Structure formats: structure tokens, C-alpha cells
Amino acid sequence: MEQLQHLRLQPRESVIRTNAQALVDLGLADLGYSSVTVDCGWPAKNRDAQGRLQWNPTLFPSGPVALGEFIHGLGLKFGLYSGAGYLQCGSTDLPASLGYEEIDAQSFADWGGDSLKYDNCYSTSSTTMVDSDSEESQSSHRFEKMAAMLKNTGRDIAYWICQWGIGKNVPQWAAPIGQTWRMSNDIYDSWRSIWRIVNQAIPHARYSRPGAFADLDMLLVGLGGLSHEEERFHFGLWALLKSPLLIGADLADDVTPTESIEILANKEIIAINQDPLGKAAELVLRNTEEEWDLWAGIFRRDAGSSVLPTGEMQRKR
């Protein structure tokens, strides 16, 4: 599963539209980058008289239905965002879905949404954005409630849980109700961030299966913080671990280097990520003195072929 995720905290309709078009024009849609997600920052500050979320008319003058129709018209899926707390991440006044799960789930369906990324900010109050230590922030029930409400709409909406992997047994409760679950806090544009997340992903790998995958967060390819070789390795490792491949770079304004686009378009690596077995590679050996890891996994070339021999990826950390 791949998607485009752009301008986190500052989404705009014009940018979403041009990046969606770029997915098609660059041939990335044909390779499976199939969904365009509007991340946090899209709503108006106030709900309407019926308690329904409203889109910021300055940022999204056409509204969600028209935007969804445009994205669908390109043959892509329309991804939405909210959170299981009082407010959306990165804001101080933009509403999330806690206490409004039924109303909001129906809105997501009415807008033509195909997926929902569901975050974990402001889980205990409207003043504390990140609370990773409390029992409530680590709980599953808020996420389970939205899963039930999405199901009740009758629309097929993929559910991407962004609980950050805090607390115990997250994949055990998340995998049965969602298609992906985030297992770390946010990635940032640095090589160190990659290895921090990979280390956190180790215990989650065994839970990945078709329809349920640990999400290592968006790709840094094309953002400028990594060397070309680091971008290649980063993309390959995310693919081996069966993470959703979420493009974080701007595709529309010629700011992403051609060589980064070529990494994102590597058919062989995408095939590993998308193989029908859906089993993530696992860490089998770590040499702390020489600073290298050995990861191994099995995959199928396609649904009709036999399982290939164990594949390995080795690289100094």
C-alpha cells in the first residue's frame, strides 16, 4: 500500500490537487501509489449546528466532496485524517473526533473518503498535545470505537491507526481492527531517525500479514536530509519491513530530485513490499562491535509463483 502525504499541518487544496496529478503524470500511480491523504490541519475551528466537522474554506474552497471527486477522477483514493483525542495534532484549536465518533465517521463516508488516518494527540485534555505515559493515551478503546463507527457507515474505509505504538500489546489489538498501525513517534529528516524507528519496529514485524501492517511512518526520500545511498537503503528497508510506502516529498513543483523519484519508482523494491505473503523481514543477527545488522525474510514474486529463497539485507548502522 502506498500513498502521498504532503504538507503535514499546512494542507491546501491546490497543493493536494497538483500532487495528486503528479502521481499520475510521473507514472507513480501505475506502480501502486494509489491514495492521496490530507493530513492534519484541514478543518475549520468550529463544528456546524449538527456537530459535524467543517473544512477550512480558505484552505479548501471547493470542499471535501469536490476534492474527493477530483482525486477519484484520477483513479486514486481519497484519504482523510482525524484523531482519537480532543484536538488534531499540531494545533491548539482544530477539533478531532473524541466524543463525535459516530457523527464524524458518517461525515467521512459522506465525503467519499477511502481511508482514515486516526491520530493520538490530546488524548486526555485539550491542553496537553502529547501524553504518552497515561493509561488513557495507551488505551485501545478510543480506536476501537472509531473502527466500529466506520464499519457502521457501510462504506469501505481503510483504517490507519496512529497510536504511536505506546503501551502493551499494540499490534495484538490494532491488527484485528485496522489495516495499519503506527509503532513509533514521528519520523524526522535524519539518518538517526531511521534507525530509531527500525529498532522500535523489531517486535512488531512478526504481526504483519496481508491486510494488517506495522507503519514505520512516511518516507524521507526526496526531502533532502539523506544522501542518495541513504535514501536507497531507507526505501529498501521500509519495503522489506512491509511498511506502507508513504511519500512525504513534494512531487508537483520540481523540488524533488529526479534520482529520488527513481528510488520511489523502483519496481523490484515495490514488488517486495507488495508481495502477497505480506510477511515482514525480521532481524536475525546484530553485530554491535562492527555495527551491522542482518535481516531476513521470505516473499513471493506474485500470487502464482513459489516462495523464493530467504532474502537478506545487510548494512552498517
N, C-alpha and C positions, 0 to 999 in steps of 0.2 A: 504494500500500500504506500503510495506516495502522494504528496500534496504540496502546494505552495502556501507558505505562511509569510506574510510580509508586513512591515511597518507595525510591529507589535507596539501597543499603547497609543499609536497615532494612525489608525487606519483611515483611508479616504476612498471614496467610491472611485474616483478617477484612477487612482493607483491600482486598486483591486482589478478594475476592468483592463487596464493596459497590461498588467502582469498576467492575467488570465489569457489574454490574446497572445502574449508572448509564449506561454506554454505551448500553444498550438503552432505558432509561427516557427518556433525553434525545433519543433518535432518532439518535444518532451512529452506532450500528451500521448503521442503514439507509443511511447515507451512505458506508459503506465502512470505518469504523474497526472492523476485523474481528478483531484479535488482542489478547490481554492477556498481557503479558510480565512474569514475575517476574525482576527484575534481581538484581544481586549481593547476597549476604548471606543466602541461603536455606539453605545446608547446615549439617549438624552438623560438628563438628570432625574426627570420625573416620569412615573408611570401615568397612564391615562386614567379616566374616571372608573374604568372597569378593572384597573390594576394591571394592565398589560404594559410590557416594556415598549418603549418608543425609540426609534432610531434618531440619532442626531441629524437634524435636517440640513445643517451646514456641511457636515462631512459626507452625508449620504442623501443628496437632494432627491434622488429617484425613489428611495425607499427600498426595503428588502425584497419585495416581490419582483420588482423590475430588475434588481441586481441579480437575483436568483435566475430569472428568465434569461438574462444575458449569458450567465455562466452555463446554464443548461443548453442554451443555443449553440455553445461551442463544443458541446459533447462532454462537458465537465460536471463535476458535482459541487454543490454549494455547501460549504462548511460554516457552522456557526459557533459562537463562543458564549459561555456564561460561567457561573461559579456556584459552588455549594455554600457560599457564605453570604454576608450582608451586602458587600460591595465587590466590584470587579477589581482584579489585581492591578496595581499601578495607579489606582485612582483614590480619591477621597470622597467622591460623591456620586459615582456611577453605580446604579443598582445591579446586584447579582440576583440569584434565584432562591435563596433561602426563604422558606415560607410561602413562596409563589410557584412551587414546582409544577402543579397541575396547569395553572394559567400559562406559564412560560413554555412548558412542553407543547401545549396546543398552539401557541404562537410560532414556535419553531417549525411545527408541521404546516401551519397555515402559510408561512413564508416560503415553503418549498425546500426547507433545509434537508440535507442528506446526511449530515453528521453534526455532532455536538462535542466540542472540547469543553470539559467541565472542571473548573479550577478549584483551589482550596484556600483562597485568601479570605481574610476577615471571617474566619470560621466561628469565632467566639464573641466578637464585638464589631462595631462599626468604626472603631478607632485603632485597633491593632491589626495591621495587614497580614503579617506572618506570625503565626503561633504554631510552632512545630512540636511543642512539648506537652500541650494539654491533651487530656483524654479525648475531648471533643474533636480537636483538629486531626487526631489519628484514627477517628472512628470511620466506620463504613456506612452507617445508616443514612447519612445525608446523600451519599452517592447512590445507594440502593433505592432511595425514594425517587430520585430523578429517573433512574433506569425504569422503574415501574410506570412512571408517568409518560415517558417516551413510548413505551410499549402500548399504553392505553390509547394513544393517538391513532393507532392503526397505520401510521406511516413508518416505513423502514428507515430509521435514523441510526446510523452508526454512532456508538457511544465511546468517546475517548476520555478516559478518566485521568485527571491530572491532580492526584492526591499527593504526589511527590515521593511516594514510597515510604512514608513515615509510619511508625508503629509496627505491630507484628502481623505477619501473615497477609500482607497486602495482596500479593498475586493470588492467594487462595480465595479471597472474596471478590477481587476485581475481575479475574479472568472469566468467571461464570456470567457476569452482568455486562461486561464491556469488551470492545474489540481491542483496545489498547489500554495500558496503564503506565503512567509516568512513574519511574522508580528512583528519581533523584530531584534535587532542586535544579534551577535553571542552568543551562549551559552558558558559557561566555566565550568570547572570541580569542581563545588561547589554547595552546597545546596542553597545558596543565589541566585545563577543564576537561579535556577528552579523557585523560587517564583517571581523573577523579570519578567521572561517571562510569567508565568501564569497570572500575573496581566495585562500584555500587551495584553494577548490573550482574556480577558473577552469580549471586544466589538466585537471581530471577530467571536465568537462562533456561533452567530445566522446566519452567512452567509454560514457555512459549509453545504454541501449537496453532494449527490453522484456525483463524478467527479470533485469536487472543495472543497479543504480542506485547512484550515489555518495550516501552517507548523511551529511548535514550535522549530525547529532545531533538530540536531541529539541527540540520546540518550547517556547519560553518563554512562549507565550500563556497568560495566567491566573496566572502566578507572581508578578506584582507589580513586577517590575523595569523594565518598559517602559510607556510611555504607550500610550493606546488607538491612536493613529495609528501608533506604532512596532510594536505588535502586528499591526496590519493589514498593514503593509508586510512585516514578518518572515514572516508566513504566506504572503503572495503570492509573495515571493521564493523561499521554500523550495519552493512549488508549481511555479514556473517552472523551477527547477533540478532538478525531478523527484526531490527528496529524499523518502524515506519520511516521512510525517507522523506523528510520534510524540508523542502528548500527554504532557506532563510534569506537568500540573496535577491537583489532587485534584478529582474530579468528584462525590464522594459526600457531602461534608459542607457543602455550600453556601458554600464558601470561594472558589470561582472565580466572578468576576463574570459576570452574565448577558451583558454585552457581549462578554466573552472567549469564552463558549460560542458566541455568534452568529458570531464570527470563525471558529471551528473548524468551524462548520456551513455555511459559505458554499459553496453548491453549485457556483457558477460557478468558483470558485478550485479546488475539489476536482476538477472536471472537467478543468481544465488539467493538474493534477498526474497525473491518471489516464488521460490520453488514450492511445490505442493506439499512437501513434508512439513514445512513450517517449523523445523527444529533449529533452535539457535545453537551456534558453536559454543563450546564450553572450555574454560581454562583447564588444561591438563598438567601444566608444568610452569613454575615460575622460578627463575634463577635470580635471586636478589643481588648476588655479588656481581654478576656480569650484566645485570639489568636487562633481561629479556624474558618474554613470555612465549608459551606455546599454546595455541588454541586449536581445537579440532572439532569437526562436525561432519555430518553426512547430509547430502542433498540430492534431489532428483533433477535431471535436466528438464524433463517435462513429465506430464502425468503418465505417459506411456512407456517411459524408459525405466531401466533398472536403477537401483541405488548405486551411485558412484562410490569409489573408494573414499576413505576418510580424507577430507581436505584439511590443510593446515595453513596457518598464518603465523609467521614469526617475525618479531621486530623488536629492536631495543626500545625500552621505555624512556 
